[in-house]
Amino acid sequence: MSGEQAAQDSGAGDGGTPTVWDVVVIGAGPAGASAAHAAAVTGRRVLLLEKAELPRYKTCGGGIIGPSRDALPPGFELPLRERVHAVTFSLNGRLSRTKRSRQMLFGLINRPEFDAALVDAAREAGAEVRTGVTVSRVEQHGPGVPDRRTVAVIVNGSGGAAGKRDEEIVYARSVVGADGSASRIGAHVGVKLDQVDLGLEAEIPVPASVAEDWSGRVLIDWGPLPGSYGWVFPKGDSLTVGVISARGDGGATKRYLDDFIARLGLAGFEPSVSSGHLTRCRADDSPLSRGRVLVCGDAAGLLEPWTREGISYALRSGRLAGEWAVRIAESHDAVDARRQALNYAFAVKAGLGVEMGVGRRMLTLFERRPGLLHAALTTFPPAWRAFAGITRGKRSLAELVRTHPMARRALDSVNRA
């Protein structure tokens, strides 16, 4: 974008009147790009802001399950690096067993390519994209806000006298915060968390002979720490290897990753990237909006608590946020804006919230009886079929528990214990 255009968008229009966007989305990950796309296809003026330059690396296994696929923009072509037809399960390196499927279970992507493609889809739908800008805060009241229908988005500029950073203001009728798990917009809304986990990951280039052994197959290892697990996701000539566990003992999580890599015979290969990331799950009573500002994806703490799968939650909540942000932008007073924000929260809680509730119960079961879960998946065909159905998007975990008495009784017994 030219400097003249940027000034017009963030500053005054004709006659000194500030230019106001219908929707400003902060963060260009899957949640933000989905929100921008959903808002832009309605024909509204949409601005998508991202602090990094795209493409950029993101700590993530990159598994695209059925719900993620179904939430993508129409016509979007997944940049798949691998199609998974087999899963090897192990219990802290023991009792390994591989389950196979004739149908594809899920796909694997590299996040830089995937995220950039989603942003391109939002741009093609009509959203304007600005990268390399950092949003420091939003203001909904005060002297810098023209009227009660406007939100001021404060963006840090790149320079200024004596090393100070300039600020520019972008005005919007509604704002979507999708700026990740350490979200500043989430802090503005007042997002509350009840689960924080630490994920560590390495991207390991491997020779063709090693890559061939992993082609079409992933490994899931139920780990030594309560609620922990590790994974190996093949992506052509490299393997994404990672582990996740509850935050609190980073040293133990790092040892798990090191032992996991050594056990797999991969310690001799130098990772191209080693990274870490905190995942955060919202509390049941955590808000999803404040005034004309909505949050979605990681910024809202929307994440499956057991597997910590977040891409499908980001895509689905982002699309909902974009749709309701348009309705909020059209609201002529605070009462109607509040009504639309509550409708957004209801839509999220009725779908993703229910799934998160079941995921919490599954995490409790997994923390207490990982061997039971491993045995069910590897020796009990209905459990494997259920797993395959969930990954393909044929059913959800919540639907499974609701419709299968045995699964419901198992979770109920753990909760009672």
C-alpha positions in Angstrom: 0.0 0.0 0.0 1.3 3.5 -0.8 2.0 6.0 1.9 -0.7 8.2 0.5 -3.3 5.4 0.6 -2.3 4.5 4.1 -2.7 8.1 5.2 -6.1 8.2 3.7 -7.2 5.0 5.3 -6.0 5.9 8.8 -6.4 9.6 8.8 -8.8 12.2 7.4 -10.8 12.0 4.3 -12.4 14.9 2.4 -13.1 17.9 4.6 -11.1 16.5 7.5 -13.5 13.6 8.2 -11.7 10.4 9.3 -12.1 7.4 7.0 -13.9 4.7 8.8 -13.6 1.0 7.8 -16.6 -1.3 8.3 -14.5 -4.0 9.8 -10.8 -4.0 11.0 -9.3 -7.5 11.7 -6.2 -7.7 13.8 -4.0 -10.7 13.1 -3.7 -12.6 9.8 -3.6 -16.2 11.0 -6.4 -18.7 10.1 -8.9 -17.0 12.4 -8.1 -13.4 11.2 -8.0 -14.4 7.5 -11.3 -16.2 7.8 -12.9 -13.3 9.6 -11.6 -10.9 6.9 -12.9 -13.1 4.1 -16.3 -13.6 5.7 -16.7 -9.8 6.2 -15.3 -8.9 2.7 -17.6 -11.2 0.7 -20.5 -9.1 2.0 -19.1 -6.1 0.1 -18.1 -4.2 3.2 -14.8 -2.2 3.6 -12.5 -4.6 5.4 -8.9 -4.0 6.6 -6.7 -6.9 7.7 -3.7 -5.9 9.9 -0.7 -8.3 10.6 2.5 -7.4 12.5 4.7 -9.9 10.6 5.6 -10.1 6.9 4.0 -13.1 5.2 4.7 -15.9 4.9 6.0 -16.4 8.4 6.7 -19.5 10.5 4.2 -20.7 13.1 4.7 -23.4 15.7 2.0 -25.9 14.7 1.7 -29.5 13.7 -0.3 -28.5 10.6 -2.9 -31.2 10.7 -6.1 -30.3 8.7 -8.9 -32.4 9.9 -12.4 -32.6 8.4 -13.9 -29.6 10.4 -11.0 -27.5 9.2 -11.5 -28.5 5.6 -15.2 -27.8 5.8 -14.7 -24.3 7.2 -12.4 -23.1 4.4 -13.5 -20.4 2.0 -15.4 -21.8 -1.1 -13.0 -22.9 -3.8 -9.9 -22.8 -1.5 -7.3 -25.3 -2.6 -5.4 -26.8 0.4 -1.6 -26.7 -0.1 -1.3 -30.3 1.2 2.2 -31.7 1.8 1.0 -35.1 2.8 -2.2 -37.2 2.9 -2.5 -39.3 6.0 -3.9 -42.9 5.7 -2.2 -44.5 8.8 -1.6 -43.6 12.5 0.9 -45.3 14.7 0.0 -45.0 18.4 2.5 -45.6 21.2 2.4 -45.3 25.0 5.5 -43.4 25.9 7.4 -45.3 23.3 5.9 -48.7 24.1 3.1 -50.9 22.7 3.3 -49.3 19.3 0.6 -50.3 16.9 -0.3 -48.9 13.5 -3.9 -48.5 12.4 -4.6 -47.9 8.7 -7.5 -46.6 6.6 -8.3 -46.9 2.9 -9.8 -43.3 3.0 -7.6 -40.3 3.8 -7.9 -39.5 7.5 -6.6 -35.9 7.3 -4.0 -33.8 5.5 -0.8 -32.0 6.5 0.2 -28.5 5.6 3.0 -26.1 6.2 1.6 -23.2 8.1 3.5 -20.4 6.2 2.0 -21.6 2.9 -1.5 -22.2 4.4 -1.7 -18.9 6.2 -0.5 -16.9 3.2 -3.1 -18.7 1.0 -5.9 -17.8 3.4 -4.8 -14.2 3.4 -4.8 -14.2 -0.5 -8.3 -15.6 -0.4 -9.4 -12.7 1.9 -7.7 -10.2 -0.4 -9.4 -11.7 -3.4 -12.7 -11.3 -1.6 -12.1 -7.6 -1.3 -10.2 -7.2 2.0 -7.2 -4.8 2.1 -4.2 -6.2 3.8 -1.4 -4.4 5.6 1.6 -6.3 7.0 4.5 -5.2 9.2 2.2 -3.1 11.5 1.7 -3.7 15.2 -1.6 -2.8 16.9 -0.8 -1.6 20.5 -4.4 -1.1 21.7 -8.0 -0.3 20.8 -10.1 2.5 22.2 -13.9 2.6 22.2 -14.3 5.8 24.2 -12.4 9.0 24.8 -11.3 12.1 22.9 -9.7 10.2 20.1 -12.9 8.4 19.1 -15.2 10.4 16.8 -18.5 8.9 17.9 -20.0 5.9 19.8 -20.2 3.9 16.6 -16.5 4.0 16.1 -13.5 2.1 17.4 -10.1 3.6 17.3 -7.3 1.1 16.5 -3.9 2.4 17.5 -1.1 1.2 15.2 2.6 1.7 16.0 4.4 3.3 13.2 8.0 2.5 12.1 9.9 5.6 13.2 9.9 8.9 14.8 12.2 11.5 16.4 14.7 10.4 19.0 13.9 6.7 18.5 10.2 7.1 19.4 7.6 5.2 17.4 4.9 7.2 15.7 1.3 6.2 16.2 -1.4 6.2 13.6 -5.1 5.6 14.2 -7.3 3.4 12.1 -11.1 3.8 12.6 -13.6 1.1 12.3 -17.3 0.4 13.0 -16.3 -3.0 14.4 -13.1 -4.8 15.2 -12.1 -8.5 15.3 -9.2 -9.5 17.5 -7.4 -12.5 16.1 -3.9 -11.7 17.3 -2.9 -15.0 18.8 -2.8 -16.5 22.2 -0.9 -13.5 23.8 -3.6 -11.3 22.4 -3.7 -7.6 23.3 -7.3 -7.4 22.0 -8.1 -10.4 24.2 -6.8 -8.5 27.1 -9.0 -5.5 26.1 -12.1 -7.8 26.0 -11.1 -9.5 29.3 -10.6 -13.1 28.1 -10.1 -15.5 31.0 -8.2 -18.8 30.7 -8.4 -22.0 32.6 -5.8 -24.1 30.8 -2.3 -23.2 29.5 0.0 -25.7 27.8 3.5 -25.6 26.4 4.2 -27.0 23.0 7.7 -27.6 21.7 8.4 -28.4 18.1 11.2 -29.1 15.6 11.2 -29.1 11.9 13.7 -31.9 10.9 14.9 -32.3 7.3 15.5 -36.0 6.6 16.9 -38.1 3.7 14.6 -39.5 1.1 14.9 -43.0 2.7 13.6 -41.7 6.0 10.9 -39.6 4.5 9.7 -42.6 2.5 9.2 -44.6 5.7 6.9 -41.9 7.1 5.0 -41.2 3.9 1.3 -41.2 4.6 1.7 -42.1 8.2 1.8 -40.1 11.5 2.8 -41.1 15.0 1.0 -40.1 18.1 2.8 -41.0 21.4 0.9 -40.7 24.7 3.6 -39.1 26.8 5.1 -39.5 30.3 3.7 -36.3 31.8 0.0 -36.0 32.7 -2.0 -34.9 29.7 1.1 -34.9 27.4 1.6 -36.4 24.0 4.0 -36.2 21.1 3.6 -36.3 17.3 5.5 -36.9 14.1 3.9 -35.3 11.0 5.7 -36.0 7.7 5.8 -33.2 5.1 7.7 -34.3 2.1 11.4 -34.1 2.8 11.0 -33.0 6.5 9.3 -34.2 9.6 7.5 -32.0 12.1 8.2 -33.5 15.5 6.7 -32.0 18.7 5.4 -32.5 22.2 2.9 -30.7 24.4 2.1 -30.8 28.1 0.7 -28.6 30.8 2.8 -25.4 31.4 4.7 -25.5 34.7 7.7 -27.7 34.1 9.3 -26.6 30.9 12.4 -28.7 31.7 10.4 -31.9 31.8 8.7 -31.0 28.5 12.0 -30.3 26.9 13.4 -33.7 28.1 10.3 -35.4 26.7 11.0 -33.9 23.3 14.7 -34.7 23.4 14.0 -38.3 24.5 11.2 -38.6 21.9 13.5 -37.5 19.0 16.3 -39.8 20.2 13.9 -42.8 20.5 12.8 -42.2 16.9 16.4 -42.3 15.7 16.2 -38.7 14.6 18.8 -37.2 17.0 21.5 -37.2 14.3 19.6 -34.8 12.0 19.8 -31.0 12.6 16.5 -29.3 12.9 15.9 -26.4 10.5 13.6 -24.7 13.1 13.1 -25.3 16.8 10.3 -23.4 18.5 7.9 -23.2 21.4 4.5 -21.9 21.9 1.9 -21.5 24.7 -1.6 -22.7 23.9 -4.5 -21.2 26.0 -8.0 -22.5 26.5 -10.8 -20.0 27.7 -12.8 -20.4 30.8 -16.5 -21.2 30.4 -17.5 -17.7 31.6 -14.9 -15.9 29.5 -16.3 -13.0 27.4 -16.0 -13.0 23.6 -16.8 -9.4 23.1 -16.6 -5.9 24.5 -18.6 -3.2 22.9 -17.9 -3.3 19.1 -14.9 -5.6 19.5 -15.0 -9.4 19.1 -12.3 -12.0 19.6 -11.9 -15.3 17.9 -9.4 -18.2 17.5 -6.4 -18.2 19.9 -7.2 -14.7 21.0 -10.4 -15.9 22.5 -8.9 -19.0 23.9 -10.8 -21.2 21.5 -9.0 -24.5 21.4 -9.8 -28.2 21.8 -8.6 -28.9 25.4 -7.5 -32.5 24.9 -5.7 -32.6 21.6 -5.1 -28.8 21.7 -6.2 -28.7 18.0 -6.7 -25.1 17.1 -6.9 -24.7 13.3 -10.5 -25.8 13.0 -11.5 -23.6 16.0 -9.7 -20.7 14.4 -11.3 -21.1 11.0 -14.8 -21.7 12.4 -14.8 -18.9 15.0 -13.1 -16.6 12.6 -15.9 -17.0 10.0 -18.5 -16.4 12.7 -16.7 -13.3 14.0 -16.5 -11.9 10.4 -20.2 -12.4 9.8 -21.2 -10.9 13.1 -18.7 -8.0 12.8 -20.6 -6.9 9.7 -23.9 -6.9 11.7 -22.2 -4.9 14.5 -20.9 -2.4 11.9 -24.4 -1.9 10.7 -25.8 -1.3 14.2 -26.8 2.3 14.9 -26.6 2.2 18.6 -24.9 0.4 21.5 -28.0 -1.7 22.3 -28.1 -3.2 18.9 -24.4 -3.7 18.8 -24.5 -5.5 22.1 -27.3 -7.7 20.8 -25.3 -8.8 17.8 -22.2 -9.4 20.0 -24.3 -11.7 22.3 -25.6 -13.5 19.2 -22.0 -14.1 18.2 -21.1 -15.5 21.6 -24.2 -17.7 21.6 -23.2 -19.2 18.2 -19.7 -19.9 19.4 -20.8 -21.4 22.7 -23.5 -23.6 21.1 -21.0 -25.2 18.7 -17.4 -24.8 19.7 -18.2 -24.4 23.4 -20.0 -27.7 23.6 -17.1 -29.4 21.9 -14.6 -27.8 24.3 -16.7 -29.1 27.2 -16.4 -32.7 26.0 -12.7 -32.1 25.3 -12.1 -31.1 28.9 -13.7 -34.3 30.1 -11.6 -36.3 27.6 -8.4 -34.6 28.9 -9.3 -35.6 32.4 -9.7 -39.2 31.3 -6.5 -39.1 29.4 -4.5 -37.6 32.3 -5.7 -40.3 34.6 -5.9 -43.3 32.3 -3.7 -42.9 29.2 -3.2 -46.7 29.0 -7.0 -47.2 28.8 -7.3 -44.7 25.9 -4.3 -46.3 24.1 -5.8 -49.8 24.5 -9.2 -48.6 23.2 -7.8 -47.0 20.1 -5.5 -49.8 19.2 -7.6 -52.9 20.1 -11.2 -51.9 20.1 -12.4 -51.4 16.4 -15.4 -49.0 17.3 -12.9 -46.7 19.0 -10.7 -46.6 16.0 -13.7 -46.0 13.7 -14.8 -43.2 15.9 -11.3 -41.6 15.8 -11.3 -41.9 12.0 -14.8 -40.4 11.7 -13.8 -37.4 13.8 -10.6 -36.7 11.8 -12.6 -36.9 8.6 -15.3 -34.6 9.9 -18.0 -37.2 9.7 -18.9 -36.7 13.4 -17.7 -34.5 16.3 -16.4 -35.6 19.7 -19.5 -34.1 21.3 -21.8 -36.0 19.0 -19.9 -39.2 19.7 -20.4 -38.8 23.5 -24.0 -37.8 23.1 -25.0 -40.8 20.9 -22.8 -43.6 22.3 -23.8 -44.7 25.8 -20.4 -46.5 26.4 -18.4 -43.4 25.7 -20.7 -41.3 27.9 -20.5 -43.8 30.7 -16.7 -43.9 30.6 -16.4 -40.1 30.8 -19.1 -39.9 33.6 -17.2 -42.5 35.6 -13.9 -40.5 35.4 -15.7 -37.3 36.4 -17.3 -39.0 39.4 -13.9 -40.4 40.4 
